[in-house]
Amino acid sequence: MNTSQAGGIAPELVLTEQEICRDALIEKYAKGKESSAEDVRRRVARALAQAEPEDRRAHWEKRFLGALEEGFIPAGRINSAAGIQMQATLINCFVQPVGDS
């Protein structure tokens, strides 16, 4: 995130990417040839925009990407599964009934 993306936050308060964060991101959320947080953000923004009418998708993809670049972090399942070929839930927490034991 650069200072122009940080919404006017003082440069000394903007965190730089840390190696451990990058490694965790790649291990948990990067898919295919993705190798950066920006790659993941673009995939997620594009996938979320698919829920919008076709003529508004580009607008919403840009808005979603902007939110992600400014620090919004969606639930882990969204980062992991949005925009991938495999059909997976984007719900981060769900309840399954447990039968009598």
Biopython code that builds the backbone (N, CA, C, O; Angstrom):
import numpy as np
from Bio.PDB.StructureBuilder import StructureBuilder

atoms = [
    (1, "MET", "N", (0.855, -1.162, 0.000)),
    (1, "MET", "CA", (0.000, 0.000, 0.000)),
    (1, "MET", "C", (0.903, 1.227, 0.000)),
    (1, "MET", "O", (1.793, 1.333, 0.844)),
    (2, "ASN", "N", (0.694, 2.143, -0.920)),
    (2, "ASN", "CA", (1.473, 3.372, -0.881)),
    (2, "ASN", "C", (0.653, 4.467, -0.218)),
    (2, "ASN", "O", (-0.531, 4.279, 0.060)),
    (3, "THR", "N", (1.276, 5.600, 0.035)),
    (3, "THR", "CA", (0.576, 6.639, 0.782)),
    (3, "THR", "C", (-0.608, 7.210, 0.023)),
    (3, "THR", "O", (-1.571, 7.662, 0.643)),
    (4, "SER", "N", (-0.563, 7.203, -1.296)),
    (4, "SER", "CA", (-1.713, 7.699, -2.045)),
    (4, "SER", "C", (-2.897, 6.747, -1.897)),
    (4, "SER", "O", (-4.046, 7.179, -1.987)),
    (5, "GLN", "N", (-2.638, 5.470, -1.673)),
    (5, "GLN", "CA", (-3.712, 4.501, -1.476)),
    (5, "GLN", "C", (-4.158, 4.466, -0.019)),
    (5, "GLN", "O", (-5.226, 3.938, 0.289)),
    (6, "ALA", "N", (-3.367, 5.012, 0.860)),
    (6, "ALA", "CA", (-3.634, 4.881, 2.289)),
    (6, "ALA", "C", (-4.570, 5.958, 2.810)),
    (6, "ALA", "O", (-4.684, 6.133, 4.023)),
    (7, "GLY", "N", (-5.240, 6.681, 1.928)),
    (7, "GLY", "CA", (-6.237, 7.645, 2.368)),
    (7, "GLY", "C", (-5.675, 8.767, 3.210)),
    (7, "GLY", "O", (-6.334, 9.209, 4.152)),
    (8, "GLY", "N", (-4.481, 9.243, 2.905)),
    (8, "GLY", "CA", (-3.902, 10.360, 3.625)),
    (8, "GLY", "C", (-3.222, 9.994, 4.927)),
    (8, "GLY", "O", (-2.902, 10.886, 5.714)),
    (9, "ILE", "N", (-2.992, 8.741, 5.182)),
    (9, "ILE", "CA", (-2.297, 8.313, 6.395)),
    (9, "ILE", "C", (-0.843, 8.749, 6.300)),
    (9, "ILE", "O", (-0.219, 8.638, 5.245)),
    (10, "ALA", "N", (-0.314, 9.242, 7.403)),
    (10, "ALA", "CA", (1.084, 9.681, 7.434)),
    (10, "ALA", "C", (1.996, 8.535, 7.011)),
    (10, "ALA", "O", (1.810, 7.402, 7.456)),
    (11, "PRO", "N", (2.985, 8.816, 6.151)),
    (11, "PRO", "CA", (3.865, 7.751, 5.636)),
    (11, "PRO", "C", (4.484, 6.875, 6.717)),
    (11, "PRO", "O", (4.647, 5.672, 6.513)),
    (12, "GLU", "N", (4.830, 7.453, 7.857)),
    (12, "GLU", "CA", (5.466, 6.655, 8.905)),
    (12, "GLU", "C", (4.500, 5.670, 9.567)),
    (12, "GLU", "O", (4.933, 4.776, 10.295)),
    (13, "LEU", "N", (3.200, 5.826, 9.319)),
    (13, "LEU", "CA", (2.212, 4.912, 9.894)),
    (13, "LEU", "C", (1.787, 3.806, 8.931)),
    (13, "LEU", "O", (1.077, 2.880, 9.322)),
    (14, "VAL", "N", (2.216, 3.899, 7.687)),
    (14, "VAL", "CA", (1.875, 2.878, 6.698)),
    (14, "VAL", "C", (2.818, 1.696, 6.879)),
    (14, "VAL", "O", (4.037, 1.851, 6.821)),
    (15, "LEU", "N", (2.253, 0.524, 7.097)),
    (15, "LEU", "CA", (3.066, -0.670, 7.317)),
    (15, "LEU", "C", (3.609, -1.201, 5.997)),
    (15, "LEU", "O", (2.911, -1.211, 4.983)),
    (16, "THR", "N", (4.836, -1.633, 6.024)),
    (16, "THR", "CA", (5.419, -2.261, 4.844)),
    (16, "THR", "C", (5.143, -3.764, 4.910)),
    (16, "THR", "O", (4.904, -4.323, 5.979)),
    (17, "GLU", "N", (5.183, -4.391, 3.754)),
    (17, "GLU", "CA", (4.952, -5.829, 3.699)),
    (17, "GLU", "C", (6.068, -6.563, 4.439)),
    (17, "GLU", "O", (7.246, -6.240, 4.287)),
    (18, "GLN", "N", (5.685, -7.547, 5.235)),
    (18, "GLN", "CA", (6.655, -8.350, 5.965)),
    (18, "GLN", "C", (6.737, -9.732, 5.317)),
    (18, "GLN", "O", (5.742, -10.251, 4.811)),
    (19, "GLU", "N", (7.912, -10.310, 5.339)),
    (19, "GLU", "CA", (8.132, -11.603, 4.691)),
    (19, "GLU", "C", (7.174, -12.670, 5.208)),
    (19, "GLU", "O", (6.630, -13.442, 4.418)),
    (20, "ILE", "N", (6.959, -12.727, 6.515)),
    (20, "ILE", "CA", (6.082, -13.759, 7.077)),
    (20, "ILE", "C", (4.644, -13.572, 6.610)),
    (20, "ILE", "O", (3.927, -14.549, 6.392)),
    (21, "CYS", "N", (4.221, -12.316, 6.456)),
    (21, "CYS", "CA", (2.871, -12.051, 5.955)),
    (21, "CYS", "C", (2.735, -12.509, 4.510)),
    (21, "CYS", "O", (1.737, -13.123, 4.134)),
    (22, "ARG", "N", (3.744, -12.208, 3.709)),
    (22, "ARG", "CA", (3.732, -12.618, 2.302)),
    (22, "ARG", "C", (3.704, -14.143, 2.200)),
    (22, "ARG", "O", (2.952, -14.702, 1.401)),
    (23, "ASP", "N", (4.525, -14.815, 3.013)),
    (23, "ASP", "CA", (4.565, -16.282, 2.996)),
    (23, "ASP", "C", (3.214, -16.882, 3.386)),
    (23, "ASP", "O", (2.748, -17.833, 2.758)),
    (24, "ALA", "N", (2.583, -16.321, 4.432)),
    (24, "ALA", "CA", (1.276, -16.821, 4.871)),
    (24, "ALA", "C", (0.226, -16.590, 3.794)),
    (24, "ALA", "O", (-0.614, -17.454, 3.542)),
    (25, "LEU", "N", (0.273, -15.435, 3.165)),
    (25, "LEU", "CA", (-0.668, -15.131, 2.094)),
    (25, "LEU", "C", (-0.544, -16.137, 0.961)),
    (25, "LEU", "O", (-1.544, -16.680, 0.491)),
    (26, "ILE", "N", (0.675, -16.381, 0.528)),
    (26, "ILE", "CA", (0.905, -17.303, -0.583)),
    (26, "ILE", "C", (0.438, -18.708, -0.205)),
    (26, "ILE", "O", (-0.219, -19.384, -0.997)),
    (27, "GLU", "N", (0.777, -19.139, 1.001)),
    (27, "GLU", "CA", (0.415, -20.492, 1.435)),
    (27, "GLU", "C", (-1.092, -20.673, 1.571)),
    (27, "GLU", "O", (-1.626, -21.712, 1.183)),
    (28, "LYS", "N", (-1.783, -19.672, 2.116)),
    (28, "LYS", "CA", (-3.200, -19.836, 2.424)),
    (28, "LYS", "C", (-4.144, -19.368, 1.326)),
    (28, "LYS", "O", (-5.179, -19.993, 1.095)),
    (29, "TYR", "N", (-3.799, -18.274, 0.643)),
    (29, "TYR", "CA", (-4.786, -17.640, -0.227)),
    (29, "TYR", "C", (-4.416, -17.545, -1.700)),
    (29, "TYR", "O", (-5.310, -17.469, -2.543)),
    (30, "ALA", "N", (-3.144, -17.547, -2.035)),
    (30, "ALA", "CA", (-2.765, -17.421, -3.446)),
    (30, "ALA", "C", (-3.130, -18.698, -4.196)),
    (30, "ALA", "O", (-2.932, -19.804, -3.693)),
    (31, "LYS", "N", (-3.658, -18.536, -5.389)),
    (31, "LYS", "CA", (-4.082, -19.671, -6.212)),
    (31, "LYS", "C", (-3.353, -19.611, -7.548)),
    (31, "LYS", "O", (-3.068, -18.530, -8.065)),
    (32, "GLY", "N", (-3.057, -20.776, -8.098)),
    (32, "GLY", "CA", (-2.428, -20.831, -9.414)),
    (32, "GLY", "C", (-1.128, -20.056, -9.472)),
    (32, "GLY", "O", (-0.202, -20.328, -8.707)),
    (33, "LYS", "N", (-1.053, -19.092, -10.376)),
    (33, "LYS", "CA", (0.167, -18.304, -10.567)),
    (33, "LYS", "C", (0.214, -17.042, -9.711)),
    (33, "LYS", "O", (1.122, -16.226, -9.874)),
    (34, "GLU", "N", (-0.740, -16.868, -8.810)),
    (34, "GLU", "CA", (-0.730, -15.683, -7.948)),
    (34, "GLU", "C", (0.497, -15.715, -7.045)),
    (34, "GLU", "O", (0.844, -16.754, -6.484)),
    (35, "SER", "N", (1.145, -14.562, -6.915)),
    (35, "SER", "CA", (2.354, -14.514, -6.090)),
    (35, "SER", "C", (2.421, -13.273, -5.212)),
    (35, "SER", "O", (3.449, -13.012, -4.587)),
    (36, "SER", "N", (1.338, -12.508, -5.158)),
    (36, "SER", "CA", (1.360, -11.282, -4.357)),
    (36, "SER", "C", (-0.032, -10.991, -3.805)),
    (36, "SER", "O", (-1.031, -11.547, -4.260)),
    (37, "ALA", "N", (-0.068, -10.106, -2.816)),
    (37, "ALA", "CA", (-1.351, -9.675, -2.263)),
    (37, "ALA", "C", (-2.188, -9.017, -3.352)),
    (37, "ALA", "O", (-3.407, -9.190, -3.388)),
    (38, "GLU", "N", (-1.548, -8.271, -4.232)),
    (38, "GLU", "CA", (-2.269, -7.604, -5.320)),
    (38, "GLU", "C", (-2.950, -8.624, -6.235)),
    (38, "GLU", "O", (-4.078, -8.399, -6.674)),
    (39, "ASP", "N", (-2.288, -9.726, -6.523)),
    (39, "ASP", "CA", (-2.899, -10.782, -7.342)),
    (39, "ASP", "C", (-4.161, -11.323, -6.674)),
    (39, "ASP", "O", (-5.187, -11.509, -7.329)),
    (40, "VAL", "N", (-4.080, -11.573, -5.375)),
    (40, "VAL", "CA", (-5.229, -12.097, -4.633)),
    (40, "VAL", "C", (-6.350, -11.064, -4.625)),
    (40, "VAL", "O", (-7.509, -11.403, -4.861)),
    (41, "ARG", "N", (-6.009, -9.797, -4.352)),
    (41, "ARG", "CA", (-7.022, -8.735, -4.330)),
    (41, "ARG", "C", (-7.746, -8.625, -5.668)),
    (41, "ARG", "O", (-8.969, -8.489, -5.706)),
    (42, "ARG", "N", (-7.001, -8.684, -6.751)),
    (42, "ARG", "CA", (-7.625, -8.573, -8.082)),
    (42, "ARG", "C", (-8.594, -9.733, -8.330)),
    (42, "ARG", "O", (-9.698, -9.526, -8.833)),
    (43, "ARG", "N", (-8.178, -10.954, -7.975)),
    (43, "ARG", "CA", (-9.060, -12.115, -8.159)),
    (43, "ARG", "C", (-10.337, -11.965, -7.340)),
    (43, "ARG", "O", (-11.436, -12.208, -7.839)),
    (44, "VAL", "N", (-10.184, -11.563, -6.081)),
    (44, "VAL", "CA", (-11.339, -11.427, -5.196)),
    (44, "VAL", "C", (-12.266, -10.320, -5.703)),
    (44, "VAL", "O", (-13.478, -10.520, -5.774)),
    (45, "ALA", "N", (-11.718, -9.168, -6.051)),
    (45, "ALA", "CA", (-12.537, -8.054, -6.544)),
    (45, "ALA", "C", (-13.296, -8.450, -7.805)),
    (45, "ALA", "O", (-14.481, -8.146, -7.942)),
    (46, "ARG", "N", (-12.621, -9.120, -8.715)),
    (46, "ARG", "CA", (-13.254, -9.557, -9.967)),
    (46, "ARG", "C", (-14.386, -10.542, -9.665)),
    (46, "ARG", "O", (-15.464, -10.450, -10.251)),
    (47, "ALA", "N", (-14.142, -11.470, -8.763)),
    (47, "ALA", "CA", (-15.158, -12.474, -8.421)),
    (47, "ALA", "C", (-16.367, -11.834, -7.749)),
    (47, "ALA", "O", (-17.505, -12.175, -8.073)),
    (48, "LEU", "N", (-16.139, -10.921, -6.825)),
    (48, "LEU", "CA", (-17.256, -10.272, -6.139)),
    (48, "LEU", "C", (-18.095, -9.454, -7.107)),
    (48, "LEU", "O", (-19.317, -9.389, -6.968)),
    (49, "ALA", "N", (-17.457, -8.833, -8.079)),
    (49, "ALA", "CA", (-18.175, -8.017, -9.060)),
    (49, "ALA", "C", (-19.082, -8.857, -9.955)),
    (49, "ALA", "O", (-19.999, -8.320, -10.575)),
    (50, "GLN", "N", (-18.844, -10.158, -10.032)),
    (50, "GLN", "CA", (-19.667, -11.028, -10.877)),
    (50, "GLN", "C", (-21.118, -11.088, -10.406)),
    (50, "GLN", "O", (-21.997, -11.474, -11.176)),
    (51, "ALA", "N", (-21.381, -10.716, -9.166)),
    (51, "ALA", "CA", (-22.751, -10.724, -8.649)),
    (51, "ALA", "C", (-23.557, -9.527, -9.156)),
    (51, "ALA", "O", (-24.777, -9.488, -9.003)),
    (52, "GLU", "N", (-22.882, -8.563, -9.750)),
    (52, "GLU", "CA", (-23.526, -7.343, -10.232)),
    (52, "GLU", "C", (-23.981, -7.507, -11.679)),
    (52, "GLU", "O", (-23.495, -8.390, -12.387)),
    (53, "PRO", "N", (-24.920, -6.653, -12.125)),
    (53, "PRO", "CA", (-25.318, -6.698, -13.540)),
    (53, "PRO", "C", (-24.091, -6.501, -14.432)),
    (53, "PRO", "O", (-23.179, -5.748, -14.091)),
    (54, "GLU", "N", (-24.080, -7.175, -15.558)),
    (54, "GLU", "CA", (-22.895, -7.187, -16.419)),
    (54, "GLU", "C", (-22.388, -5.788, -16.764)),
    (54, "GLU", "O", (-21.179, -5.558, -16.800)),
    (55, "ASP", "N", (-23.294, -4.862, -17.016)),
    (55, "ASP", "CA", (-22.869, -3.517, -17.397)),
    (55, "ASP", "C", (-22.300, -2.707, -16.233)),
    (55, "ASP", "O", (-21.790, -1.609, -16.452)),
    (56, "ARG", "N", (-22.374, -3.216, -15.008)),
    (56, "ARG", "CA", (-21.855, -2.518, -13.818)),
    (56, "ARG", "C", (-20.655, -3.237, -13.202)),
    (56, "ARG", "O", (-20.080, -2.752, -12.227)),
    (57, "ARG", "N", (-20.275, -4.373, -13.752)),
    (57, "ARG", "CA", (-19.208, -5.178, -13.144)),
    (57, "ARG", "C", (-17.877, -4.449, -13.087)),
    (57, "ARG", "O", (-17.203, -4.494, -12.057)),
    (58, "ALA", "N", (-17.483, -3.786, -14.147)),
    (58, "ALA", "CA", (-16.193, -3.077, -14.149)),
    (58, "ALA", "C", (-16.177, -2.007, -13.063)),
    (58, "ALA", "O", (-15.178, -1.832, -12.365)),
    (59, "HIS", "N", (-17.295, -1.293, -12.929)),
    (59, "HIS", "CA", (-17.402, -0.269, -11.883)),
    (59, "HIS", "C", (-17.215, -0.892, -10.498)),
    (59, "HIS", "O", (-16.441, -0.386, -9.685)),
    (60, "TRP", "N", (-17.923, -1.984, -10.234)),
    (60, "TRP", "CA", (-17.855, -2.602, -8.914)),
    (60, "TRP", "C", (-16.528, -3.311, -8.665)),
    (60, "TRP", "O", (-16.041, -3.338, -7.535)),
    (61, "GLU", "N", (-15.950, -3.876, -9.698)),
    (61, "GLU", "CA", (-14.628, -4.482, -9.527)),
    (61, "GLU", "C", (-13.630, -3.423, -9.063)),
    (61, "GLU", "O", (-12.824, -3.669, -8.166)),
    (62, "LYS", "N", (-13.691, -2.256, -9.676)),
    (62, "LYS", "CA", (-12.797, -1.156, -9.288)),
    (62, "LYS", "C", (-13.065, -0.714, -7.845)),
    (62, "LYS", "O", (-12.127, -0.467, -7.087)),
    (63, "ARG", "N", (-14.338, -0.615, -7.469)),
    (63, "ARG", "CA", (-14.689, -0.215, -6.095)),
    (63, "ARG", "C", (-14.225, -1.258, -5.084)),
    (63, "ARG", "O", (-13.653, -0.914, -4.050)),
    (64, "PHE", "N", (-14.473, -2.536, -5.384)),
    (64, "PHE", "CA", (-14.043, -3.603, -4.478)),
    (64, "PHE", "C", (-12.521, -3.617, -4.353)),
    (64, "PHE", "O", (-11.988, -3.749, -3.251)),
    (65, "LEU", "N", (-11.824, -3.482, -5.478)),
    (65, "LEU", "CA", (-10.362, -3.462, -5.445)),
    (65, "LEU", "C", (-9.863, -2.279, -4.621)),
    (65, "LEU", "O", (-8.910, -2.417, -3.855)),
    (66, "GLY", "N", (-10.494, -1.125, -4.772)),
    (66, "GLY", "CA", (-10.115, 0.048, -3.987)),
    (66, "GLY", "C", (-10.253, -0.201, -2.496)),
    (66, "GLY", "O", (-9.377, 0.174, -1.718)),
    (67, "ALA", "N", (-11.351, -0.832, -2.094)),
    (67, "ALA", "CA", (-11.557, -1.139, -0.672)),
    (67, "ALA", "C", (-10.476, -2.085, -0.166)),
    (67, "ALA", "O", (-9.943, -1.900, 0.927)),
    (68, "LEU", "N", (-10.156, -3.095, -0.961)),
    (68, "LEU", "CA", (-9.118, -4.054, -0.569)),
    (68, "LEU", "C", (-7.755, -3.374, -0.473)),
    (68, "LEU", "O", (-6.982, -3.660, 0.442)),
    (69, "GLU", "N", (-7.458, -2.480, -1.406)),
    (69, "GLU", "CA", (-6.169, -1.782, -1.394)),
    (69, "GLU", "C", (-6.051, -0.816, -0.224)),
    (69, "GLU", "O", (-4.946, -0.513, 0.225)),
    (70, "GLU", "N", (-7.193, -0.329, 0.272)),
    (70, "GLU", "CA", (-7.167, 0.603, 1.396)),
    (70, "GLU", "C", (-7.221, -0.106, 2.741)),
    (70, "GLU", "O", (-7.304, 0.546, 3.782)),
    (71, "GLY", "N", (-7.175, -1.427, 2.731)),
    (71, "GLY", "CA", (-7.049, -2.143, 3.993)),
    (71, "GLY", "C", (-8.191, -3.051, 4.380)),
    (71, "GLY", "O", (-8.081, -3.774, 5.370)),
    (72, "PHE", "N", (-9.297, -3.043, 3.629)),
    (72, "PHE", "CA", (-10.381, -3.964, 3.957)),
    (72, "PHE", "C", (-9.895, -5.391, 3.734)),
    (72, "PHE", "O", (-9.326, -5.709, 2.690)),
    (73, "ILE", "N", (-10.123, -6.234, 4.716)),
    (73, "ILE", "CA", (-9.713, -7.637, 4.612)),
    (73, "ILE", "C", (-10.959, -8.505, 4.757)),
    (73, "ILE", "O", (-11.538, -8.582, 5.840)),
    (74, "PRO", "N", (-11.374, -9.160, 3.671)),
    (74, "PRO", "CA", (-12.544, -10.032, 3.770)),
    (74, "PRO", "C", (-12.218, -11.307, 4.548)),
    (74, "PRO", "O", (-11.056, -11.612, 4.817)),
    (75, "ALA", "N", (-13.249, -12.023, 4.893)),
    (75, "ALA", "CA", (-13.068, -13.288, 5.606)),
    (75, "ALA", "C", (-12.147, -14.215, 4.821)),
    (75, "ALA", "O", (-12.060, -14.132, 3.595)),
    (76, "GLY", "N", (-11.473, -15.085, 5.532)),
    (76, "GLY", "CA", (-10.511, -15.986, 4.919)),
    (76, "GLY", "C", (-11.085, -16.837, 3.803)),
    (76, "GLY", "O", (-10.417, -17.060, 2.793)),
    (77, "ARG", "N", (-12.313, -17.318, 3.964)),
    (77, "ARG", "CA", (-12.931, -18.147, 2.922)),
    (77, "ARG", "C", (-13.128, -17.350, 1.640)),
    (77, "ARG", "O", (-13.008, -17.898, 0.544)),
    (78, "ILE", "N", (-13.430, -16.063, 1.766)),
    (78, "ILE", "CA", (-13.602, -15.228, 0.579)),
    (78, "ILE", "C", (-12.260, -15.071, -0.118)),
    (78, "ILE", "O", (-12.171, -15.236, -1.334)),
    (79, "ASN", "N", (-11.211, -14.754, 0.641)),
    (79, "ASN", "CA", (-9.874, -14.638, 0.044)),
    (79, "ASN", "C", (-9.442, -15.946, -0.600)),
    (79, "ASN", "O", (-8.760, -15.943, -1.625)),
    (80, "SER", "N", (-9.831, -17.044, -0.010)),
    (80, "SER", "CA", (-9.396, -18.346, -0.496)),
    (80, "SER", "C", (-10.200, -18.836, -1.695)),
    (80, "SER", "O", (-9.628, -19.392, -2.633)),
    (81, "ALA", "N", (-11.514, -18.641, -1.681)),
    (81, "ALA", "CA", (-12.364, -19.309, -2.666)),
    (81, "ALA", "C", (-12.981, -18.412, -3.736)),
    (81, "ALA", "O", (-13.422, -18.919, -4.767)),
    (82, "ALA", "N", (-13.026, -17.106, -3.524)),
    (82, "ALA", "CA", (-13.648, -16.232, -4.529)),
    (82, "ALA", "C", (-12.840, -16.253, -5.818)),
    (82, "ALA", "O", (-11.634, -16.006, -5.818)),
    (83, "GLY", "N", (-13.518, -16.549, -6.904)),
    (83, "GLY", "CA", (-12.879, -16.498, -8.209)),
    (83, "GLY", "C", (-12.079, -17.718, -8.615)),
    (83, "GLY", "O", (-11.339, -17.667, -9.598)),
    (84, "ILE", "N", (-12.208, -18.816, -7.883)),
    (84, "ILE", "CA", (-11.493, -20.034, -8.283)),
    (84, "ILE", "C", (-12.460, -20.954, -9.015)),
    (84, "ILE", "O", (-13.676, -20.790, -8.911)),
    (85, "GLN", "N", (-11.928, -21.915, -9.750)),
    (85, "GLN", "CA", (-12.762, -22.830, -10.534)),
    (85, "GLN", "C", (-13.553, -23.795, -9.659)),
    (85, "GLN", "O", (-14.696, -24.126, -9.974)),
    (86, "MET", "N", (-12.948, -24.247, -8.563)),
    (86, "MET", "CA", (-13.624, -25.184, -7.674)),
    (86, "MET", "C", (-14.760, -24.469, -6.947)),
    (86, "MET", "O", (-14.579, -23.354, -6.457)),
    (87, "GLN", "N", (-15.907, -25.093, -6.874)),
    (87, "GLN", "CA", (-17.026, -24.493, -6.172)),
    (87, "GLN", "C", (-16.843, -24.723, -4.673)),
    (87, "GLN", "O", (-16.809, -25.861, -4.206)),
    (88, "ALA", "N", (-16.728, -23.636, -3.938)),
    (88, "ALA", "CA", (-16.519, -23.714, -2.491)),
    (88, "ALA", "C", (-17.322, -22.609, -1.823)),
    (88, "ALA", "O", (-17.635, -21.593, -2.443)),
    (89, "THR", "N", (-17.648, -22.813, -0.570)),
    (89, "THR", "CA", (-18.421, -21.811, 0.153)),
    (89, "THR", "C", (-17.580, -20.566, 0.432)),
    (89, "THR", "O", (-16.376, -20.657, 0.671)),
    (90, "LEU", "N", (-18.230, -19.409, 0.398)),
    (90, "LEU", "CA", (-17.578, -18.161, 0.792)),
    (90, "LEU", "C", (-17.989, -17.774, 2.206)),
    (90, "LEU", "O", (-17.585, -16.730, 2.718)),
    (91, "ILE", "N", (-18.791, -18.620, 2.824)),
    (91, "ILE", "CA", (-19.231, -18.357, 4.193)),
    (91, "ILE", "C", (-18.120, -18.796, 5.130)),
    (91, "ILE", "O", (-17.676, -19.944, 5.086)),
    (92, "ASN", "N", (-17.673, -17.882, 5.976)),
    (92, "ASN", "CA", (-16.535, -18.164, 6.836)),
    (92, "ASN", "C", (-16.908, -19.035, 8.032)),
    (92, "ASN", "O", (-16.080, -19.799, 8.530)),
    (93, "CYS", "N", (-18.133, -18.922, 8.485)),
    (93, "CYS", "CA", (-18.548, -19.670, 9.666)),
    (93, "CYS", "C", (-19.951, -20.202, 9.402)),
    (93, "CYS", "O", (-20.833, -19.449, 8.990)),
    (94, "PHE", "N", (-20.157, -21.456, 9.630)),
    (94, "PHE", "CA", (-21.476, -22.030, 9.418)),
    (94, "PHE", "C", (-21.720, -23.098, 10.467)),
    (94, "PHE", "O", (-20.790, -23.579, 11.114)),
    (95, "VAL", "N", (-22.983, -23.461, 10.627)),
    (95, "VAL", "CA", (-23.380, -24.422, 11.657)),
    (95, "VAL", "C", (-23.967, -25.651, 10.978)),
    (95, "VAL", "O", (-24.799, -25.543, 10.078)),
    (96, "GLN", "N", (-23.527, -26.805, 11.418)),
    (96, "GLN", "CA", (-24.115, -28.055, 10.950)),
    (96, "GLN", "C", (-24.810, -28.707, 12.135)),
    (96, "GLN", "O", (-24.258, -28.761, 13.233)),
    (97, "PRO", "N", (-26.013, -29.197, 11.912)),
    (97, "PRO", "CA", (-26.701, -29.850, 13.024)),
    (97, "PRO", "C", (-25.980, -31.135, 13.438)),
    (97, "PRO", "O", (-25.411, -31.845, 12.609)),
    (98, "VAL", "N", (-26.020, -31.404, 14.708)),
    (98, "VAL", "CA", (-25.417, -32.619, 15.247)),
    (98, "VAL", "C", (-26.559, -33.510, 15.727)),
    (98, "VAL", "O", (-27.368, -33.110, 16.564)),
    (99, "GLY", "N", (-26.609, -34.710, 15.188)),
    (99, "GLY", "CA", (-27.658, -35.644, 15.595)),
    (99, "GLY", "C", (-27.440, -36.114, 17.028)),
    (99, "GLY", "O", (-26.394, -35.864, 17.625)),
    (100, "ASP", "N", (-28.430, -36.791, 17.562)),
    (100, "ASP", "CA", (-28.282, -37.341, 18.912)),
    (100, "ASP", "C", (-27.109, -38.303, 18.947)),
    (100, "ASP", "O", (-26.881, -39.061, 18.005)),
    (101, "SER", "N", (-26.369, -38.261, 20.046)),
    (101, "SER", "CA", (-25.202, -39.146, 20.149)),
    (101, "SER", "C", (-25.545, -40.434, 20.852)),
    (101, "SER", "O", (-24.679, -41.292, 21.024)),
]
sb = StructureBuilder()
sb.init_structure("model")
sb.init_model(0)
sb.init_chain("A")
sb.init_seg("    ")
for serial, (resi, resn, name, xyz) in enumerate(atoms, 1):
    if name == "N":
        sb.init_residue(resn, " ", resi, " ")
    sb.init_atom(name, np.array(xyz, "f"), 0.0, 1.0, " ", f" {name:<3s}", serial, name[0])
structure = sb.get_structure()
